[in-house]
Amino acid sequence: MNIAYLIVAWNRPELLKRMVDRLNQPNVFFYVHIDKKNEDLKLFQDIFLGYKNVSVISEYKVYWGGISQVKTALHLMRLASNSRMDFKYFVMLSGQDYPIKTNEYINDFFSNHTCDFVSYNRIEDLHDSYKSKYRYFHYLDFKYINPKDPHKNKLLYYLYSGFYKRVGKYLPHRSFYKNFIPYFGSDWLALSRDTVKFILDFADNNKDYVRFMTYTEIPSELFIHNIILNSERKTNLCDYDKFVAWLQTKKKGEIFTPEYSSLRYMDWSDRGKEHTKPATLDISYFEVLKTDKNLFARKVDGKISAELLDRIDRELLNVK
């Protein structure tokens, strides 16, 4: 049973190497994409010299919330699919994820499952603000209006965001793609080989879908989810039968959570404006992670999470 880890990273090379070292075993291969905006690609390539199962590439400039995130994920899927390895699962990771289960546990988990692990909910069951993700035209690959890009032009961003806040609600709304029911979920997931092939084929054969998603907000949280959930592949989702049953009894404001969802622990609680979402995990999270059923934790940092990572290594991963 082979696993392909598809890793999207931008910086923190030592943290990336630490994660790869913890997950490294004979039956896995790592496809690592480094943001093309990072001019020090050689540094990442050098730290993996001698790793025969690590491929480091830099194909796209990746912008938060832009279609470039989707293109990067699809590129990694295609590289892994076209390899000679017969992968059972394709697992999307960021450079700030970290395992909280041993490789033996992870192998057993994936050996005993065939379903796809994706978090998902119908947008119609979420707050109305989620509909703006597709109703309006967005293009967050334009760095000067991207709220998280260091090159953001304050005037252009003010005009762009102000336009939609004040005028957008009076403009005609875009309908969702064709007869699809719109879904939303996390862009961190684990997919079976057949589902990856289905996604790539769909993207290749439906360029209008790709164009539609290009102008949505954070399409990485929509693109794959809607291909799966509006096709026969939805029945392979983890707990999809429970989702169908839940729809019959759901109450207003409720959201559906599959048993394992994205396979990683994340803290999305509101901890104040000075804290990012999801929270950067520190040592205070160890007891929670110790009993958590997921395989990975997100997100970690080399400094803030240093003590936590050391304790995870010693007590959860049995690293000497």
VOFI-452731 format. One record per residue (C-alpha): residue number from 1; residue in three letters; x, y, z. Coordinates in Angstrom, 3 decimals. Example, Ala and Ser with C-alpha at 12.3 -4.5 7.8 and 13.67 -1.06 7.14 Angstrom:
1 / ALA / 12.300 / -4.500 / 7.800
2 / SER / 13.670 / -1.060 / 7.140
***
This chain:
1 / MET / 0.000 / 0.000 / 0.000
2 / ASN / 1.629 / 3.226 / -1.227
3 / ILE / 0.932 / 6.829 / -0.241
4 / ALA / 1.659 / 10.017 / -2.188
5 / TYR / 2.100 / 13.097 / -0.002
6 / LEU / 1.372 / 16.221 / -2.042
7 / ILE / 2.937 / 19.133 / -0.165
8 / VAL / 2.389 / 22.832 / -0.847
9 / ALA / 5.067 / 24.960 / 0.818
10 / TRP / 6.456 / 28.461 / 0.607
11 / ASN / 9.037 / 28.915 / 3.362
12 / ARG / 10.290 / 27.231 / 6.563
13 / PRO / 12.557 / 24.653 / 4.853
14 / GLU / 13.743 / 23.111 / 8.129
15 / LEU / 10.161 / 22.591 / 9.311
16 / LEU / 9.303 / 21.032 / 5.962
17 / LYS / 12.263 / 18.660 / 6.209
18 / ARG / 11.280 / 17.706 / 9.751
19 / MET / 7.771 / 16.770 / 8.607
20 / VAL / 9.107 / 14.750 / 5.665
21 / ASP / 11.557 / 12.939 / 7.942
22 / ARG / 8.743 / 11.939 / 10.309
23 / LEU / 6.569 / 10.626 / 7.460
24 / ASN / 9.383 / 9.051 / 5.470
25 / GLN / 9.135 / 5.301 / 4.906
26 / PRO / 9.671 / 2.887 / 1.985
27 / ASN / 6.066 / 2.970 / 0.725
28 / VAL / 5.655 / 6.753 / 0.378
29 / PHE / 6.709 / 9.411 / -2.107
30 / PHE / 6.706 / 13.163 / -1.541
31 / TYR / 5.803 / 15.681 / -4.241
32 / VAL / 6.757 / 19.089 / -2.869
33 / HIS / 5.730 / 22.302 / -4.601
34 / ILE / 7.613 / 25.438 / -3.580
35 / ASP / 5.920 / 28.742 / -4.368
36 / LYS / 7.638 / 30.200 / -7.426
37 / LYS / 7.703 / 33.583 / -5.669
38 / ASN / 10.288 / 32.090 / -3.330
39 / GLU / 13.626 / 32.888 / -4.969
40 / ASP / 15.556 / 30.367 / -2.871
41 / LEU / 14.328 / 27.165 / -4.515
42 / LYS / 17.843 / 25.700 / -4.417
43 / LEU / 17.755 / 25.792 / -0.608
44 / PHE / 14.730 / 23.468 / -0.622
45 / GLN / 16.278 / 21.236 / -3.258
46 / ASP / 19.536 / 20.992 / -1.324
47 / ILE / 17.924 / 19.869 / 1.946
48 / PHE / 16.465 / 16.877 / 0.131
49 / LEU / 19.618 / 15.819 / -1.688
50 / GLY / 19.928 / 12.070 / -1.276
51 / TYR / 16.179 / 11.587 / -0.779
52 / LYS / 15.212 / 9.313 / -3.669
53 / ASN / 11.510 / 9.547 / -2.831
54 / VAL / 11.243 / 13.355 / -2.685
55 / SER / 10.551 / 15.447 / -5.777
56 / VAL / 10.848 / 19.229 / -5.355
57 / ILE / 9.249 / 21.409 / -8.027
58 / SER / 8.316 / 25.070 / -8.481
59 / GLU / 5.723 / 25.480 / -11.225
60 / TYR / 3.408 / 28.286 / -10.060
61 / LYS / 3.432 / 31.573 / -8.227
62 / VAL / 0.874 / 30.774 / -5.554
63 / TYR / -1.428 / 33.463 / -4.197
64 / TRP / -3.674 / 32.984 / -1.197
65 / GLY / -7.273 / 32.531 / -2.282
66 / GLY / -6.451 / 32.393 / -6.000
67 / ILE / -6.895 / 29.772 / -8.696
68 / SER / -3.114 / 29.275 / -8.509
69 / GLN / -3.726 / 27.170 / -5.382
70 / VAL / -5.973 / 24.844 / -7.380
71 / LYS / -3.535 / 24.650 / -10.302
72 / THR / -0.772 / 23.684 / -7.890
73 / ALA / -2.862 / 20.904 / -6.315
74 / LEU / -3.867 / 19.516 / -9.719
75 / HIS / -0.251 / 19.646 / -10.910
76 / LEU / 0.902 / 17.616 / -7.913
77 / MET / -1.897 / 15.097 / -8.430
78 / ARG / -0.942 / 14.726 / -12.078
79 / LEU / 2.741 / 14.206 / -11.299
80 / ALA / 1.948 / 11.527 / -8.729
81 / SER / -0.646 / 9.849 / -10.974
82 / ASN / 1.789 / 9.669 / -13.869
83 / SER / 4.538 / 8.088 / -11.792
84 / ARG / 5.318 / 4.392 / -11.779
85 / MET / 4.115 / 4.101 / -8.190
86 / ASP / 0.710 / 2.528 / -7.612
87 / PHE / -0.563 / 4.935 / -4.957
88 / LYS / -3.659 / 4.010 / -2.991
89 / TYR / -4.018 / 7.463 / -1.408
90 / PHE / -3.018 / 10.994 / -2.347
91 / VAL / -2.748 / 13.201 / 0.752
92 / MET / -2.631 / 17.001 / 0.494
93 / LEU / -0.403 / 18.629 / 3.103
94 / SER / 0.932 / 22.109 / 3.709
95 / GLY / 4.430 / 22.939 / 4.877
96 / GLN / 2.910 / 23.681 / 8.293
97 / ASP / 1.256 / 20.302 / 8.916
98 / TYR / 2.738 / 17.670 / 11.212
99 / PRO / 1.894 / 14.017 / 11.921
100 / ILE / 0.451 / 13.098 / 15.312
101 / LYS / 0.277 / 9.369 / 14.579
102 / THR / 3.093 / 6.936 / 13.810
103 / ASN / 3.741 / 5.735 / 10.268
104 / GLU / 2.599 / 2.262 / 11.332
105 / TYR / -0.729 / 3.734 / 12.449
106 / ILE / -1.058 / 5.794 / 9.243
107 / ASN / -0.332 / 2.728 / 7.095
108 / ASP / -2.918 / 0.667 / 8.937
109 / PHE / -5.468 / 3.474 / 8.689
110 / PHE / -5.164 / 3.865 / 4.922
111 / SER / -4.921 / 0.093 / 4.399
112 / ASN / -8.262 / -0.309 / 6.140
113 / HIS / -10.082 / 2.448 / 4.239
114 / THR / -11.067 / 3.068 / 0.628
115 / CYS / -13.204 / 6.207 / 1.002
116 / ASP / -12.221 / 9.805 / 0.256
117 / PHE / -11.585 / 12.096 / 3.212
118 / VAL / -13.016 / 15.535 / 2.467
119 / SER / -14.809 / 18.090 / 4.634
120 / TYR / -17.953 / 19.331 / 2.930
121 / ASN / -21.228 / 21.182 / 3.438
122 / ARG / -23.826 / 22.606 / 1.100
123 / ILE / -23.360 / 26.353 / 0.781
124 / GLU / -27.117 / 26.817 / 1.093
125 / ASP / -26.852 / 25.437 / 4.647
126 / LEU / -24.129 / 27.932 / 5.598
127 / HIS / -24.219 / 31.661 / 6.328
128 / ASP / -25.340 / 33.797 / 3.376
129 / SER / -21.840 / 35.305 / 3.119
130 / TYR / -20.587 / 32.015 / 1.633
131 / LYS / -22.675 / 32.641 / -1.477
132 / SER / -20.520 / 35.676 / -2.279
133 / LYS / -17.681 / 33.263 / -3.035
134 / TYR / -19.246 / 32.551 / -6.419
135 / ARG / -21.905 / 35.252 / -6.910
136 / TYR / -19.317 / 37.979 / -7.491
137 / PHE / -16.208 / 37.981 / -9.671
138 / HIS / -13.013 / 37.538 / -7.671
139 / TYR / -9.456 / 37.308 / -8.894
140 / LEU / -7.086 / 36.941 / -5.963
141 / ASP / -4.141 / 35.965 / -8.163
142 / PHE / -3.842 / 39.706 / -8.822
143 / LYS / -1.338 / 40.441 / -6.062
144 / TYR / -2.126 / 44.145 / -5.743
145 / ILE / -5.626 / 43.451 / -4.381
146 / ASN / -4.846 / 40.218 / -2.541
147 / PRO / -5.394 / 40.920 / 1.180
148 / LYS / -2.535 / 38.620 / 2.243
149 / ASP / 0.062 / 39.588 / -0.337
150 / PRO / 2.926 / 41.871 / 0.747
151 / HIS / 2.618 / 43.740 / -2.578
152 / LYS / -0.985 / 44.695 / -1.880
153 / ASN / -1.748 / 48.237 / -3.015
154 / LYS / -3.827 / 49.823 / -0.261
155 / LEU / -5.676 / 52.145 / -2.625
156 / LEU / -6.520 / 49.416 / -5.142
157 / TYR / -7.557 / 47.048 / -2.375
158 / TYR / -9.738 / 49.737 / -0.783
159 / LEU / -11.435 / 50.460 / -4.107
160 / TYR / -11.895 / 46.750 / -4.869
161 / SER / -13.264 / 45.719 / -1.468
162 / GLY / -15.268 / 48.916 / -1.082
163 / PHE / -16.906 / 48.388 / -4.466
164 / TYR / -18.265 / 44.993 / -3.502
165 / LYS / -19.352 / 46.090 / -0.041
166 / ARG / -21.259 / 49.110 / -1.287
167 / VAL / -22.243 / 48.344 / -4.879
168 / GLY / -21.904 / 44.603 / -5.364
169 / LYS / -25.182 / 43.694 / -3.719
170 / TYR / -27.028 / 45.729 / -6.355
171 / LEU / -25.343 / 44.019 / -9.305
172 / PRO / -26.631 / 40.856 / -11.055
173 / HIS / -25.379 / 37.747 / -9.304
174 / ARG / -23.544 / 34.902 / -10.982
175 / SER / -25.338 / 31.590 / -10.819
176 / PHE / -23.343 / 28.563 / -9.775
177 / TYR / -21.854 / 26.323 / -12.455
178 / LYS / -24.551 / 24.732 / -14.639
179 / ASN / -26.879 / 22.542 / -12.576
180 / PHE / -24.385 / 21.890 / -9.791
181 / ILE / -25.402 / 22.186 / -6.142
182 / PRO / -22.688 / 24.405 / -4.565
183 / TYR / -20.553 / 22.851 / -1.820
184 / PHE / -17.773 / 24.209 / 0.360
185 / GLY / -15.016 / 22.603 / 2.427
186 / SER / -11.375 / 22.587 / 3.503
187 / ASP / -8.725 / 22.308 / 0.795
188 / TRP / -6.786 / 19.748 / 2.870
189 / LEU / -7.937 / 16.244 / 1.961
190 / ALA / -6.969 / 12.654 / 1.199
191 / LEU / -8.207 / 11.069 / -2.013
192 / SER / -8.249 / 7.584 / -3.493
193 / ARG / -6.584 / 6.868 / -6.838
194 / ASP / -9.862 / 6.536 / -8.759
195 / THR / -11.128 / 9.860 / -7.410
196 / VAL / -7.901 / 11.656 / -8.342
197 / LYS / -8.183 / 10.281 / -11.882
198 / PHE / -11.820 / 11.413 / -12.045
199 / ILE / -10.913 / 14.945 / -10.898
200 / LEU / -8.085 / 15.309 / -13.406
201 / ASP / -10.215 / 14.000 / -16.264
202 / PHE / -13.065 / 16.330 / -15.333
203 / ALA / -10.757 / 19.363 / -15.207
204 / ASP / -9.246 / 18.436 / -18.586
205 / ASN / -12.634 / 17.948 / -20.245
206 / ASN / -14.547 / 20.852 / -18.677
207 / LYS / -12.571 / 24.012 / -19.305
208 / ASP / -15.686 / 26.105 / -18.661
209 / TYR / -15.728 / 24.760 / -15.103
210 / VAL / -12.098 / 25.805 / -14.630
211 / ARG / -12.920 / 29.280 / -15.988
212 / PHE / -15.893 / 29.591 / -13.653
213 / MET / -13.801 / 28.630 / -10.639
214 / THR / -11.020 / 31.008 / -11.661
215 / TYR / -13.200 / 33.944 / -10.604
216 / THR / -14.493 / 32.523 / -7.325
217 / GLU / -13.156 / 33.421 / -3.897
218 / ILE / -10.724 / 30.812 / -2.527
219 / PRO / -11.547 / 28.224 / -5.217
220 / SER / -9.388 / 25.634 / -3.452
221 / GLU / -12.320 / 25.291 / -1.035
222 / LEU / -14.771 / 24.724 / -3.895
223 / PHE / -13.059 / 23.206 / -6.931
224 / ILE / -12.498 / 19.566 / -5.945
225 / HIS / -15.468 / 19.401 / -3.589
226 / ASN / -17.986 / 20.301 / -6.281
227 / ILE / -16.522 / 17.897 / -8.837
228 / ILE / -16.905 / 15.040 / -6.366
229 / LEU / -20.229 / 15.978 / -4.777
230 / ASN / -21.969 / 16.620 / -8.094
231 / SER / -20.936 / 13.268 / -9.566
232 / GLU / -21.141 / 9.573 / -8.848
233 / ARG / -17.860 / 9.837 / -6.909
234 / LYS / -19.758 / 11.378 / -3.980
235 / THR / -20.785 / 7.920 / -2.769
236 / ASN / -17.115 / 7.213 / -2.038
237 / LEU / -16.872 / 10.095 / 0.433
238 / CYS / -16.323 / 9.205 / 4.065
239 / ASP / -19.742 / 8.991 / 5.764
240 / TYR / -21.677 / 10.122 / 2.686
241 / ASP / -24.554 / 7.844 / 3.672
242 / LYS / -24.677 / 9.615 / 7.043
243 / PHE / -24.696 / 12.957 / 5.232
244 / VAL / -27.740 / 11.939 / 3.190
245 / ALA / -29.532 / 10.816 / 6.363
246 / TRP / -28.499 / 14.002 / 8.201
247 / LEU / -30.055 / 16.177 / 5.474
248 / GLN / -33.460 / 14.709 / 6.328
249 / THR / -33.294 / 15.787 / 9.978
250 / LYS / -30.918 / 18.774 / 10.007
251 / LYS / -31.839 / 21.886 / 11.920
252 / LYS / -31.176 / 25.457 / 10.827
253 / GLY / -27.584 / 26.460 / 11.474
254 / GLU / -26.291 / 22.916 / 11.779
255 / ILE / -23.311 / 21.795 / 9.708
256 / PHE / -22.286 / 18.278 / 8.806
257 / THR / -18.985 / 16.857 / 10.035
258 / PRO / -17.809 / 13.480 / 8.692
259 / GLU / -16.092 / 11.221 / 11.205
260 / TYR / -12.597 / 12.041 / 9.960
261 / SER / -13.176 / 14.993 / 7.607
262 / SER / -9.775 / 16.355 / 6.479
263 / LEU / -7.780 / 13.972 / 8.742
264 / ARG / -6.171 / 16.816 / 10.651
265 / TYR / -6.747 / 18.678 / 13.873
266 / MET / -7.287 / 22.423 / 13.454
267 / ASP / -8.439 / 25.055 / 15.932
268 / TRP / -10.757 / 27.522 / 14.187
269 / SER / -12.080 / 29.105 / 17.377
270 / ASP / -12.171 / 32.888 / 17.652
271 / ARG / -9.261 / 33.806 / 19.922
272 / GLY / -9.143 / 37.519 / 19.135
273 / LYS / -7.885 / 39.696 / 16.315
274 / GLU / -4.251 / 39.157 / 17.273
275 / HIS / -4.537 / 35.422 / 16.551
276 / THR / -4.642 / 33.828 / 13.113
277 / LYS / -7.154 / 31.195 / 12.001
278 / PRO / -6.554 / 28.358 / 12.254
279 / ALA / -4.519 / 28.851 / 15.409
280 / THR / -0.786 / 28.234 / 15.359
281 / LEU / -0.415 / 25.331 / 17.780
282 / ASP / 1.856 / 25.552 / 20.823
283 / ILE / 2.629 / 23.266 / 23.776
284 / SER / -0.785 / 23.995 / 25.340
285 / TYR / -2.375 / 21.809 / 22.630
286 / PHE / -0.436 / 18.640 / 23.428
287 / GLU / -3.048 / 16.932 / 25.620
288 / VAL / -5.713 / 17.585 / 22.959
289 / LEU / -3.522 / 16.153 / 20.190
290 / LYS / -2.573 / 13.179 / 22.344
291 / THR / -6.148 / 11.861 / 22.261
292 / ASP / -7.238 / 13.264 / 18.888
293 / LYS / -8.308 / 10.704 / 16.287
294 / ASN / -6.847 / 12.551 / 13.286
295 / LEU / -3.539 / 11.760 / 11.596
296 / PHE / -2.104 / 15.273 / 11.347
297 / ALA / -2.139 / 18.642 / 13.102
298 / ARG / -2.332 / 22.059 / 11.448
299 / LYS / -0.802 / 24.530 / 11.722
300 / VAL / 2.626 / 24.496 / 13.326
301 / ASP / 5.586 / 26.855 / 13.350
302 / GLY / 9.257 / 26.156 / 13.914
303 / LYS / 9.475 / 28.608 / 16.839
304 / ILE / 6.000 / 28.853 / 18.354
305 / SER / 5.488 / 25.090 / 18.109
306 / ALA / 9.051 / 24.005 / 18.927
307 / GLU / 8.282 / 22.553 / 22.369
308 / LEU / 5.083 / 20.943 / 21.074
309 / LEU / 6.862 / 19.279 / 18.147
310 / ASP / 9.584 / 17.904 / 20.411
311 / ARG / 6.987 / 16.374 / 22.699
312 / ILE / 4.999 / 14.957 / 19.766
313 / ASP / 8.209 / 13.339 / 18.513
314 / ARG / 9.015 / 11.771 / 21.877
315 / GLU / 5.592 / 10.712 / 23.119
316 / LEU / 3.402 / 10.236 / 20.039
317 / LEU / 5.817 / 9.309 / 17.239
318 / ASN / 8.365 / 7.415 / 19.355
319 / VAL / 11.289 / 9.324 / 17.830
320 / LYS / 14.433 / 8.756 / 19.870
***
